[in-house]
Amino acid sequence: MTRTLRRADVFWADVLKQVDWYREKAGPEVAEGYVNAVEATLQTLAN
């Protein structure tokens, strides 16, 4: 069964804010890892 996830604009705003923080404090590789983890989590929740 596949579920549809609803993501509010504030969700994306929070994700982008966190990505910027990781990029600044830990570097682009860590920021990319965070994005990959968020995407994987959303995929898991949708399944």
Residue pairs with C-beta under 8 A, 6 or more apart in sequence:
1 47
2 46
2 47
3 45
3 46
3 47
4 46
5 42
5 45
5 46
7 42
15 35
15 38
18 34
19 31
19 34
19 35
20 31
22 30
22 31
22 34
23 30
23 31
